[in-house]
Amino acid sequence: MAREIKFLTVCGSGIVTSSMIANTIEEMLEEEGYDGHADESNPSEMPTFLARAHYDFVAYASPIDEDELNGVPAIPAIGLITGQGVDEFKERMFEIIKSAE
């Protein structure tokens, strides 16, 4: 059974960009045998999401207040939209996942 990875994506509105990022991450995880599940939010909603559930990491495309992460690792994810920095994102994401296993 694949290990479930739960993550939060954050963009300005919490809708379009965060959904695109979530889909890309879920595909990356599936390719490596993980079962990815995303919630999507905007920066002002992020603390509420983090208080309600456990997340393995936060992927963000809008500025966030890192003081509100409560220890949850965060990765800049705008590169998943622009196509620049995809490998760096993927490497960091799997570092976080492996360190939690």
FIGUFI-658883 format. One line per 4 residues: their letters; for each residue x, y, z of N, C-alpha, C, CB. Coordinates in pm, 1 decimal, m for minus. Glycine has a CB too. Example, Ala and Ser with C-alpha at 12.3 -4.5 7.8 and 13.67 -1.06 7.14 Angstrom:
as	1319.0/m569.0/780.0/1230.0/m450.0/780.0/1320.0/m330.0/780.0/1130.8/m447.3/904.6  1285.0/m225.0/708.0/1367.0/m106.0/714.0/1290.0/3.0/787.0/1408.4/m59.8/572.5
//
This chain:
mare	84.0/m118.1/0.0/0.0/0.0/0.0/88.5/124.3/0.0/m95.6/m0.2/121.8  57.2/219.4/m83.5/136.4/341.7/m96.4/117.1/430.6/25.3/98.4/417.9/m224.4  226.7/491.7/66.9/218.5/586.3/178.1/145.4/711.8/131.6/360.5/621.8/232.1  51.6/758.7/213.2/m24.3/878.7/180.5/55.8/1002.5/220.4/m162.2/877.5/251.1
ikfl	65.3/1096.6/128.5/129.8/1224.5/152.9/22.3/1331.3/144.0/246.4/1251.3/51.4  6.1/1405.2/251.2/m93.0/1512.7/253.1/m17.7/1644.8/250.9/m187.2/1502.7/378.8  m55.9/1732.2/159.1/12.4/1860.1/147.1/m87.6/1971.6/120.4/117.3/1854.9/35.9  m43.1/2092.4/147.7/m124.6/2212.1/129.6/m60.8/2297.1/21.9/m139.2/2292.0/262.5
tvcg	m139.9/2339.5/m77.1/m90.0/2432.4/m177.1/m150.4/2569.8/m149.9/m123.9/2383.5/m321.2  m68.8/2673.2/m168.4/m110.7/2809.3/m136.6/m80.9/2900.1/m255.5/m39.5/2861.2/m8.3  m183.8/2973.2/m299.7/m165.6/3075.7/m402.5/m252.4/3194.8/m365.6/m201.8/3021.4/m545.5  m246.3/3299.4/m443.9/m316.3/3423.9/m412.4/m464.0/3407.8/m384.0/m299.7/3518.8/m523.6
sgiv	m534.4/3331.8/m468.5/m678.3/3314.7/m448.6/m713.3/3181.0/m385.4/m750.2/3328.4/m580.3  m617.8/3087.5/m388.1/m644.8/2955.0/m333.6/m724.9/2867.0/m426.9/m716.9/2967.5/m204.1  m727.1/2904.1/m555.7/m809.6/2827.5/m649.0/m726.4/2776.3/m767.3/m926.3/2913.8/m699.8  m701.3/2858.8/m865.9/m646.4/2811.8/m993.0/m501.5/2766.2/m982.2/m656.9/2920.5/m1096.2
tssm	m412.4/2854.7/m941.5/m270.6/2818.8/m937.5/m246.2/2706.7/m837.9/m185.0/2940.8/m901.4  m308.3/2714.2/m721.7/m286.8/2609.1/m622.7/m339.8/2474.8/m672.4/m353.8/2646.4/m490.3  m445.5/2475.9/m750.6/m498.3/2352.8/m808.1/m402.1/2294.7/m911.5/m635.0/2378.3/m871.8  m344.3/2380.3/m994.3/m247.0/2334.5/m1094.0/m123.7/2275.5/m1025.2/m205.8/2451.0/m1187.2
iant	m77.0/2342.8/m920.6/38.7/2294.3/m845.4/5.6/2160.3/m780.4/82.1/2397.7/m738.2  m112.2/2150.0/m720.7/m153.6/2025.2/m654.9/m154.6/1909.5/m753.6/m292.8/2041.0/m591.4  m209.5/1930.3/m872.8/m214.3/1823.9/m972.7/m74.5/1779.7/m1012.9/m291.9/1869.9/m1095.7  15.5/1875.1/m1031.8/152.7/1841.9/m1069.8/221.1/1761.8/m959.8/232.6/1969.5/m1100.1
ieem	204.7/1804.2/m835.3/267.5/1733.4/m723.5/209.5/1593.1/m709.0/249.0/1812.1/m592.6  78.5/1580.0/m721.6/16.5/1447.6/m711.8/73.2/1353.3/m817.6/m136.4/1458.3/m726.9  96.4/1403.2/m938.6/155.8/1321.0/m1044.1/298.7/1281.8/m1008.6/153.4/1395.7/m1178.1  377.2/1376.7/m955.6/515.0/1347.6/m914.5/517.1/1238.6/m807.4/584.2/1475.5/m861.8
leee	427.5/1251.0/m711.3/421.2/1153.4/m602.6/380.0/1016.2/m654.9/323.3/1200.2/m494.2  280.0/1013.8/m741.6/232.0/886.8/m796.6/343.7/814.2/m871.8/111.9/910.7/m890.2  425.4/888.9/m946.5/536.6/828.9/m1021.1/635.6/758.5/m928.1/609.4/936.2/m1102.8  641.2/801.3/m803.1/734.6/743.2/m705.7/665.5/646.8/m609.3/803.0/853.9/m626.7
gydg	537.9/615.6/m635.5/467.2/517.1/m555.5/397.6/571.3/m432.5/560.6/413.6/m514.2  377.9/702.8/m425.5/308.0/764.0/m312.5/166.3/800.5/m355.0/384.1/889.7/m261.1  79.7/813.0/m256.6/m58.6/853.0/m277.3/m72.7/995.9/m225.1/m159.0/754.6/m205.4  m75.6/1093.9/m315.4/m79.7/1234.3/m274.6/m219.9/1289.7/m265.5/m0.5/1317.1/m369.6
hade	m242.9/1369.5/m160.4/m371.4/1436.1/m140.4/m345.8/1581.1/m101.2/m456.5/1363.1/m31.6  m410.3/1673.3/m171.9/m386.6/1815.2/m149.1/m510.7/1886.4/m98.1/m338.7/1881.0/m276.1  m485.9/1986.7/m16.7/m585.4/2088.7/13.6/m528.9/2216.7/m45.8/m614.6/2101.9/170.8  m617.2/2308.4/m83.4/m576.5/2431.4/m148.6/m627.4/2550.5/m69.8/m627.5/2436.2/m293.0
snps	m540.4/2653.1/m56.5/m580.2/2771.1/19.8/m511.8/2895.5/m34.0/m547.4/2753.0/168.3  m553.8/3008.5/19.9/m482.4/3132.9/m4.6/m400.3/3163.2/120.8/m581.4/3251.2/m39.4  m310.4/3260.3/116.4/m223.4/3284.1/232.4/m297.3/3314.5/363.0/m131.7/3397.3/202.1  m408.1/3386.4/356.3/m479.1/3419.8/480.0/m550.3/3298.9/541.5/m580.1/3530.0/453.1
empt	m584.6/3199.2/459.1/m649.7/3077.4/508.9/m549.3/2973.7/559.1/m735.3/3016.1/399.3  m423.6/2987.4/521.4/m323.0/2886.2/551.6/m317.4/2848.8/700.3/m187.8/2935.2/506.9  m313.0/2946.5/793.4/m305.0/2907.5/935.0/m422.5/2821.3/981.2/m297.5/3031.1/1021.2  m540.9/2847.2/927.5/m658.8/2768.5/964.0/m643.8/2624.7/914.4/m787.3/2832.4/905.9
flar	m599.5/2609.0/791.1/m577.6/2474.2/737.6/m473.9/2400.1/821.0/m532.7/2480.6/590.0  m363.4/2467.6/854.3/m256.4/2403.6/930.9/m301.0/2366.6/1072.1/m135.4/2495.1/937.8  m395.3/2440.0/1126.9/m445.9/2409.8/1260.8/m542.5/2291.9/1260.3/m514.6/2532.0/1319.5  m607.2/2267.5/1147.5/m709.7/2162.8/1139.4/m657.7/2026.2/1099.3/m814.0/2203.5/1043.0
ahyd	m542.3/2021.5/1032.1/m495.4/1893.1/978.5/m343.7/1887.3/979.5/m548.4/1870.8/835.7  m292.6/1764.2/968.8/m148.4/1743.6/955.5/m112.9/1745.0/807.3/m103.7/1609.4/1022.6  m8.6/1819.9/773.4/42.3/1822.5/636.9/189.6/1785.8/638.7/20.8/1961.5/571.5  231.2/1710.3/537.6/372.2/1675.2/524.7/454.1/1794.6/479.6/389.8/1559.9/427.0
fvay	393.4/1883.4/399.0/460.8/2005.0/356.0/359.2/2102.0/296.6/571.7/1972.9/253.6  403.6/2225.6/279.7/325.9/2330.7/213.6/401.1/2368.8/86.4/304.4/2456.4/308.2  330.3/2375.9/m25.1/386.4/2423.6/m151.0/317.6/2556.6/m181.5/366.3/2318.4/m268.6  395.4/2663.2/m197.7/334.2/2794.6/m212.2/380.9/2869.3/m336.7/363.2/2877.3/m90.8
aspi	286.1/2944.3/m395.5/314.4/3025.6/m513.5/292.6/3173.2/m484.1/226.8/2981.7/m631.0  246.2/3205.5/m366.2/228.8/3343.7/m320.5/308.2/3359.3/m191.8/76.5/3379.5/m298.7  346.5/3481.6/m160.3/419.3/3500.2/m34.4/337.0/3451.5/85.0/456.6/3648.1/m15.8  405.1/3383.3/176.4/340.6/3335.8/298.2/419.2/3386.4/417.7/330.4/3180.8/300.1
dede	355.6/3387.7/532.7/422.5/3423.5/657.4/477.7/3294.2/716.5/324.3/3496.6/758.2  608.4/3278.1/707.6/669.9/3153.5/753.9/650.7/3131.5/904.1/818.4/3153.7/720.8  622.7/3236.2/980.0/595.0/3221.4/1123.0/464.8/3146.4/1147.3/589.3/3358.1/1190.3  378.7/3138.7/1046.8/248.6/3072.1/1060.7/253.1/2924.1/1021.6/145.2/3143.6/975.7
lngv	369.8/2873.7/984.3/381.9/2734.7/938.9/381.0/2633.0/1053.0/508.5/2718.5/859.2  407.9/2675.8/1174.4/409.8/2586.4/1290.4/497.0/2463.3/1268.1/268.9/2543.0/1324.3  612.8/2483.7/1206.2/706.7/2374.9/1187.3/685.5/2289.1/1063.9/702.8/2289.5/1303.7  581.2/2315.7/988.0/556.7/2240.1/865.3/653.3/2291.6/757.6/406.2/2253.6/818.7
paip	727.8/2202.9/693.9/820.3/2247.5/588.7/744.0/2311.5/472.7/904.9/2128.9/537.4  803.7/2415.1/414.0/741.4/2484.2/301.2/839.2/2492.2/185.0/694.7/2625.6/342.3  785.1/2477.7/64.0/866.5/2478.8/m56.6/806.0/2578.0/m155.9/876.3/2336.0/m119.0  886.2/2671.9/m206.6/834.2/2759.5/m312.5/800.5/2675.6/m436.2/937.8/2871.2/m348.4
aigl	681.8/2698.2/m493.1/633.6/2609.9/m599.6/598.7/2681.6/m729.2/514.0/2535.8/m551.9  628.5/2809.4/m741.0/593.7/2881.1/m864.4/663.7/2819.3/m984.5/630.8/3030.0/m852.9  778.2/2756.0/m963.0/849.5/2689.6/m1071.0/770.5/2577.0/m1135.3/978.7/2636.2/m1020.2  675.1/2520.1/m1062.8/591.8/2415.1/m1120.9/496.5/2473.1/m1225.1/512.5/2342.5/m1011.0
itgq	473.0/2602.7/m1218.2/389.1/2671.1/m1316.2/474.5/2723.7/m1431.1/311.1/2786.5/m1250.0  588.6/2782.9/m1398.5/674.1/2843.2/m1501.1/761.2/2741.3/m1572.7/761.8/2948.9/m1439.4  783.4/2625.6/m1509.0/870.3/2524.4/m1567.5/1015.3/2539.3/m1526.5/860.3/2529.1/m1715.8  1047.6/2643.2/m1451.6/1184.2/2664.1/m1404.9/1193.9/2624.4/m1258.4/1227.9/2811.5/m1424.8
gvde	1288.2/2538.1/m1227.5/1305.6/2494.8/m1090.3/1226.4/2371.2/m1052.8/1269.0/2604.1/m1000.0  1174.0/2301.3/m1151.4/1094.5/2181.0/m1124.3/1180.1/2074.5/m1055.6/1034.4/2124.9/m1255.4  1299.6/2052.5/m1106.7/1387.0/1950.5/m1047.6/1423.6/1985.0/m904.0/1514.1/1934.4/m1131.0  1450.7/2112.0/m878.2/1484.1/2155.0/m742.0/1366.4/2134.6/m648.0/1527.0/2302.1/m740.9
fker	1245.9/2167.2/m696.3/1126.4/2145.3/m614.5/1112.3/1997.5/m580.6/999.9/2195.9/m687.6  1120.8/1914.6/m683.8/1102.7/1770.7/m665.9/1206.1/1714.4/m568.7/1112.1/1698.3/m800.8  1329.9/1756.8/m582.8/1435.9/1710.1/m493.5/1406.5/1749.0/m348.7/1571.7/1767.4/m537.1  1367.5/1872.5/m326.9/1337.0/1919.6/m190.6/1215.1/1845.8/m133.8/1311.4/2072.9/m190.5
mfei	1113.4/1826.5/m216.0/992.5/1757.8/m170.0/1026.1/1616.2/m122.7/886.7/1753.0/m282.5  1105.3/1543.9/m200.6/1137.4/1407.2/m160.5/1234.6/1401.7/m43.4/1195.0/1331.8/m277.5  1317.3/1504.7/m25.7/1400.9/1514.1/95.0/1311.4/1521.9/218.8/1495.4/1638.3/88.0  1209.4/1606.3/210.3/1115.1/1624.1/322.7/1041.4/1494.0/350.8/1013.2/1737.4/292.3
iksa	992.4/1429.1/246.7/916.6/1304.3/263.0/1005.2/1195.7/323.3/859.1/1257.1/127.1  1124.2/1179.4/269.8/1215.0/1074.2/319.5/1255.6/1099.8/464.0/1340.5/1065.4/231.2  1275.2/1226.2/501.8/1316.6/1256.0/639.6/1205.6/1226.3/739.6/1358.8/1402.2/651.8  1080.6/1220.2/692.2/967.2/1192.3/780.5/936.2/1043.3/790.4/844.6/1266.4/732.0
e	1001.3/961.6/707.9/970.7/817.1/708.1/1040.0/746.1/821.7/1011.5/753.0/575.7
//
